[in-house]
Amino acid sequence: MRGFNTSSAEGFFLVGFSDWPRLELVFFVFISIFYSLTLFGNTTIIVLSQMDLRLRTPMYFFLCHLSFLDLCYTTSTVPQLLINLRGLDRTISYGRCVAQLLIFLALASTECVLLGVMAFDRYAAVCRPLHYTTIMHPHLCWALATCAWAGGLVNSLVQTSLMMAMPLCGHQLNHFFCEMPIFLKLACEETKRAEAKMFVARVIILVFPAALILGSYAHVARAVMKVKSMAGRRKAFGTCGSHILVVSLFYGSAIYTYLQPTHRYSDNEGKFVALFYTIITPMLNPLIYTLRNKDVKGALWKIFGRDTDSR
């Protein structure tokens, strides 16, 4: 017998971090700082890539997409979290909640695929340098970016439609935004069939790109080991290591949340794990991928009237 969907009429109450009232102000301050850094860093990358011709390369093409994704991705959840932390309004209507879920899943899924594409780009640059411009042709770059966006949207539509078909009982979400595992715990009836379909979609969108990234960087590491210069080898390993660190934070936290059975999912742990892929990695991406890069520093100096090439 199907349960009555009380949430459709009443909306939801987002518990957020109200279980730890003494931490809410600390969270508000730090998350505000992280969000500001995310907005500044990713906006800077997009602006520089459009203004400086030296940054019109496949790598920066994908980085622009990643920066735009991170801007939208964080904005879909963080403002709601900041309002929640100040205790101003912890409620959200059913329609807004579904819209947030759809947008968040689409953007997060797109980022999963895009990071895999970027790893392939780095593999081509390091392991096939003589053929790089032929391999990463502009048409292929646009095709890969389009596939990432389309794949993310399809994954989101599939999972969100499966969720909307389930009757929900209750109107309290023990989270700071509308996320799929919390909805599954509110379901009034058996969710095994829906979860099985979602699991397949999640494996495709999470595990395949993660495997591609690991494979790409394994080939990159092998190519770097052939470099005779110790300084060059150290620099390459430092860059690859920082990339893998951020990717591991993103995929590790996402896999923890989405690939474990619903009955084993812990609401309290899930909230803290979600901070990694909603706030921390979008803030770190500009620092790790670009702001340490010589070309980006040169573009920044050029904008400020000091061209590094003339120094």
Salt bridges, closest charged atoms under 4 A:
GLU10 OE1 - HIS171 NE2 3.69
ASP19 OD2 - LYS271 NZ 3.69
GLU24 OE2 - ARG90 NH2 3.04
ASP52 OD2 - ARG54 NH2 3.13
ASP121 OD2 - ARG122 NH2 2.93
GLU179 OE1 - HIS175 NE2 2.71
GLU189 OE2 - ARG2 NH1 3.80
ASP267 OD1 - LYS185 NZ 3.40
ASP309 OD2 - ARG54 NH1 3.23
